[in-house]
Amino acid sequence: MKLLLFGATGMVGSRIATEASARGHRVTAASRSGQSPIPGVTATAADAGDPARVAALAVGADAVASACVPPRDGSDPRGPFLALNQALAQGTREAGVARLLAVGGAGSLQVAPGQELSDQPGFPQAALPEALAHRDVLAFYRTLDDLDWTYVSPAAAITPGERTGRYRVGGDELLTDEHGNSRISAEDYAVAFVDELENHAHPRARISVAY
């Protein structure tokens, strides 16, 4: 499978590139730096917010994926991050690629009917702008009826760790373990992400993955 991956040099994106490449997929890693996240992966400099550049790179790909994150420079990230994803979808569409997968956020996952994680009193205020930016992007994807998108939300805590190959898949709900913790390693998140890429099990849907 040929995959065009944006945000490939970040914590999650580099692990998706590693996982996909290890399974024999042909990965083009796109980032603003143009650096390869791992040896042997083709790298190119590109901005996911440039639909013409996205389209040019995506021609012939089986899927486009985004591990991009909202701006973290202290400005309001909602508008710029939504615009980036709109451009990414436009470029994917113009290239004739049907599938678009996105690394999502956990803040919009439900902890109870009608109650999202980011709305809870203990949610870190510093993380709220990014959570709201991801929520806006999910709402945008849900308006798309001409792309087979999948939005993959991680657990509340996602950090570098071990690749075990184990994870659970949910929908709009926050997944927790028997102790009430919601977590997953970035490595196992990448396993879940590439499994979805290969299996195409949840078209036009948000899924959540956690231990």
C-alpha positions as CSV (number, residue, x, y, z in Angstrom):
1,M,0.0,0.0,0.0
2,K,1.2,3.5,-0.8
3,L,0.7,6.0,2.0
4,L,1.3,9.7,2.1
5,L,1.7,10.7,5.7
6,F,1.8,14.4,6.9
7,G,3.2,15.3,10.3
8,A,5.5,12.3,10.0
9,T,8.3,13.6,12.2
10,G,6.2,14.1,15.4
11,M,5.9,11.7,18.3
12,V,2.9,9.9,16.8
13,G,3.6,10.4,13.1
14,S,7.1,9.0,13.3
15,R,5.7,5.8,15.0
16,I,3.0,5.5,12.3
17,A,5.7,5.8,9.6
18,T,7.8,3.2,11.5
19,E,4.9,0.7,11.8
20,A,3.7,1.1,8.3
21,S,7.1,0.8,6.8
22,A,7.9,-2.3,8.9
23,R,4.8,-3.9,7.4
24,G,6.0,-3.3,3.9
25,H,3.9,-0.3,3.0
26,R,5.5,2.4,0.9
27,V,5.5,5.5,3.0
28,T,6.1,9.1,1.8
29,A,6.8,11.1,5.0
30,A,5.8,14.7,4.5
31,S,6.7,17.4,7.0
32,R,7.8,21.0,6.9
33,S,11.4,20.0,7.7
34,G,11.5,17.4,5.0
35,Q,13.4,15.0,7.2
36,S,12.8,11.3,7.2
37,P,11.5,10.0,10.6
38,I,13.3,6.6,10.1
39,P,15.9,5.2,7.7
40,G,14.5,4.0,4.4
41,V,11.4,6.1,4.4
42,T,11.1,8.6,1.6
43,A,10.8,12.1,2.9
44,T,9.7,15.4,1.4
45,A,9.1,18.9,2.5
46,A,5.4,19.9,2.3
47,D,2.8,21.9,4.1
48,A,-0.5,20.0,4.7
49,G,-2.2,23.4,4.5
50,D,-1.3,23.8,0.8
51,P,-4.0,21.8,-1.2
52,A,-2.1,22.0,-4.5
53,R,1.1,20.5,-2.9
54,V,-1.1,17.8,-1.1
55,A,-2.7,16.9,-4.4
56,A,0.6,16.7,-6.3
57,L,2.1,14.4,-3.7
58,A,-1.0,12.3,-3.2
59,V,-1.5,11.2,-6.9
60,G,-1.2,7.5,-7.0
61,A,-1.4,7.0,-3.2
62,D,-3.9,4.5,-1.7
63,A,-4.4,6.7,1.3
64,V,-3.5,10.0,2.8
65,A,-2.9,10.3,6.6
66,S,-2.4,13.2,8.9
67,A,-0.6,13.2,12.2
68,C,-0.5,17.0,12.2
69,V,-1.1,18.8,15.5
70,P,-2.6,22.3,16.1
71,P,-0.3,25.3,16.4
72,R,1.4,25.4,19.8
73,D,2.8,28.9,19.7
74,G,0.3,30.4,22.2
75,S,-2.2,31.6,19.6
76,D,-5.7,30.3,19.2
77,P,-5.2,27.1,17.2
78,R,-8.8,26.5,16.2
79,G,-9.0,28.5,12.9
80,P,-5.6,27.5,11.6
81,F,-6.0,23.8,12.4
82,L,-9.4,23.7,10.8
83,A,-8.1,25.4,7.7
84,L,-5.2,23.0,7.5
85,N,-7.5,20.0,7.6
86,Q,-9.9,21.6,5.0
87,A,-6.9,22.0,2.7
88,L,-5.7,18.5,3.3
89,A,-9.2,17.1,2.4
90,Q,-9.3,19.3,-0.7
91,G,-5.9,18.1,-1.9
92,T,-6.7,14.5,-1.2
93,R,-9.9,14.9,-3.2
94,E,-8.2,16.6,-6.1
95,A,-5.6,13.8,-6.3
96,G,-8.4,11.3,-6.7
97,V,-7.6,9.5,-3.5
98,A,-10.6,8.2,-1.6
99,R,-9.2,7.5,1.8
100,L,-8.1,10.0,4.5
101,L,-7.1,9.0,8.0
102,A,-6.4,11.5,10.8
103,V,-4.8,11.3,14.2
104,G,-7.4,12.9,16.4
105,G,-7.7,14.1,20.0
106,A,-9.2,12.6,23.1
107,G,-10.9,15.7,24.4
108,S,-14.1,15.2,22.5
109,L,-14.6,11.6,23.7
110,Q,-17.6,11.1,25.9
111,V,-17.2,10.2,29.6
112,A,-21.0,10.0,29.9
113,P,-23.9,10.6,27.6
114,G,-23.6,14.2,26.4
115,Q,-20.5,14.9,28.5
116,E,-17.1,15.2,26.8
117,L,-13.8,14.8,28.5
118,S,-12.7,18.4,27.7
119,D,-15.8,19.7,29.5
120,Q,-15.0,18.1,32.8
121,P,-13.8,20.3,35.7
122,G,-10.4,18.6,36.0
123,F,-9.5,18.9,32.4
124,P,-6.2,20.8,32.1
125,Q,-6.9,24.4,30.9
126,A,-3.6,24.5,29.0
127,A,-4.7,21.6,26.8
128,L,-8.2,23.0,26.2
129,P,-7.4,25.1,23.1
130,E,-5.9,22.1,21.4
131,A,-8.8,19.9,22.4
132,L,-11.3,22.4,21.0
133,A,-9.3,22.5,17.7
134,H,-9.5,18.8,17.4
135,R,-13.2,18.9,18.1
136,D,-13.7,21.4,15.3
137,V,-11.8,19.2,12.9
138,L,-13.9,16.1,13.8
139,A,-17.0,18.1,13.2
140,F,-15.6,19.1,9.8
141,Y,-14.8,15.5,8.8
142,R,-18.3,14.5,9.7
143,T,-19.6,16.8,7.0
144,L,-17.6,15.0,4.3
145,D,-19.5,12.5,2.2
146,D,-17.1,12.2,-0.7
147,L,-14.1,10.9,1.2
148,D,-13.7,7.7,3.2
149,W,-12.3,9.4,6.3
150,T,-11.5,7.8,9.6
151,Y,-10.6,9.9,12.7
152,V,-8.6,7.9,15.3
153,S,-8.8,9.3,18.8
154,P,-6.2,8.1,21.3
155,A,-6.6,7.5,25.0
156,A,-6.5,10.4,27.4
157,A,-2.8,9.7,27.9
158,I,-0.6,8.8,25.0
159,T,3.2,8.7,25.6
160,P,6.2,6.9,24.1
161,G,6.5,3.4,25.4
162,E,6.4,-0.2,24.4
163,R,4.9,-1.9,21.3
164,T,2.8,-4.7,22.6
165,G,0.3,-5.0,19.7
166,R,-2.6,-5.0,22.2
167,Y,-5.3,-2.4,22.2
168,R,-9.1,-2.0,22.3
169,V,-11.2,-0.1,19.8
170,G,-14.2,2.0,20.8
171,G,-16.3,4.7,19.2
172,D,-17.2,8.1,20.7
173,E,-16.6,7.0,24.3
174,L,-13.5,7.4,26.4
175,L,-12.0,3.9,26.9
176,T,-10.6,3.2,30.4
177,D,-9.1,0.1,32.1
178,E,-10.3,-1.6,35.3
179,H,-8.6,1.1,37.3
180,G,-10.3,4.0,35.5
181,N,-7.1,4.9,33.6
182,S,-7.2,5.8,29.9
183,R,-3.8,5.3,28.3
184,I,-2.0,3.9,25.3
185,S,1.6,4.0,24.1
186,A,2.4,5.9,21.0
187,E,3.7,2.6,19.6
188,D,0.5,0.7,20.1
189,Y,-1.6,3.7,18.9
190,A,0.5,3.4,15.6
191,V,-0.4,-0.3,15.5
192,A,-4.1,0.5,15.7
193,F,-3.8,3.3,13.2
194,V,-2.0,1.1,10.6
195,D,-4.5,-1.8,11.3
196,E,-7.3,0.6,10.4
197,L,-5.3,1.7,7.3
198,E,-5.1,-2.0,6.2
199,N,-8.5,-3.2,7.2
200,H,-10.6,-0.2,6.3
201,A,-13.0,-1.2,9.1
202,H,-14.4,2.2,10.0
203,P,-15.1,4.4,7.0
204,R,-16.6,7.8,7.7
205,A,-16.3,7.3,11.5
206,R,-14.4,8.3,14.6
207,I,-12.9,5.5,16.6
208,S,-11.0,5.5,19.9
209,V,-8.1,3.2,20.8
210,A,-6.8,2.5,24.3
211,Y,-5.7,-0.4,26.6
